[in-house]
Amino acid sequence: MSTNKAHICMKDGDGPKGAVGSSGEKHHPASQPKKKRHIHRIDSERCKGCGLCVSACPNQVLGQSDHVNPKGYYPAVQVQPDKCIFCALCCLICPDVAITIDEVASDTDTRKT
């Protein structure tokens, strides 16, 4: 009688502690590469607040600002950076070419001072 063991294979350390990969090796969280974050740089002076990027994002990473830019528009802002999957649909759909995405280590502090 053979026993079949289920193997859990998660990428980027998303699996439980000590998860077993598809090849049978154990993955420990400390040995996993750090998860990357994606920071959206939105040129608020260029953005006309059309909302196309907000609508295109599959994970609702972007939203509309409640602050008016110098041209009188409400530009897009990043509201949920941890949900970004780096699909870049926001960059592609932006008619003003106002969005760039930077990849940073998750432990990097990206707050403005």
Secondary structure, DSSP 4 states (H G I P E B T S, - for coil): ---PPP----STT-SPTTEEPTTS-EE-GGGSPPPEEEEEEE-TTT-----HHHHH-TT--EEE-SS--TTS---EEES-GGG-----HHHHH-TT--EEEEEEETTS-----
